[in-house]
């Protein structure tokens, strides 16, 4: 008996995202824009944080006060040069990009089992990131052990 392999919905979406990302990059290279984009411009990527937690303590033991410790991040960048800090807050994590007027945040979970991330903006300008797991089975429960990436726009 031959089994037909069907791609998961997550694989299809990831493939489409890759297709559009490569296509957009190719278009940008061909277009060769004449004017460089101003630093921290509206609509530009203003910050990136890949939050992995302290390797010795893990994500569940993230501090509940803002910390800019480099051990909590695998990568971080802020267009304004301000500090990027993170804290555990209730059912998720808050990420703050210092001196940055970003108003939109996009996130992704750094897991292989189809995790998802919900990002909302807090009144203080930081972003609340709530990782969830098992997207294929629609089990969107909070996971405090899920590393994530947030991009601030």
Buried (B, 14 or more C-beta within 10 A) or exposed (E): EEEEEEEEEBEEEBEEEEEEEEEEEEEEEEEEEEEEEEEBEEEEBBBBBBBBBBEEEEBEEBBEEBBBEEEBBBEBBBBBEBBBBBBBBEBBBBBBBBEBEBEEBEBBBBBEEBBBBBBEBEEEEBBBBBBBBBBEEEEBEEBBEBBBBBBBE
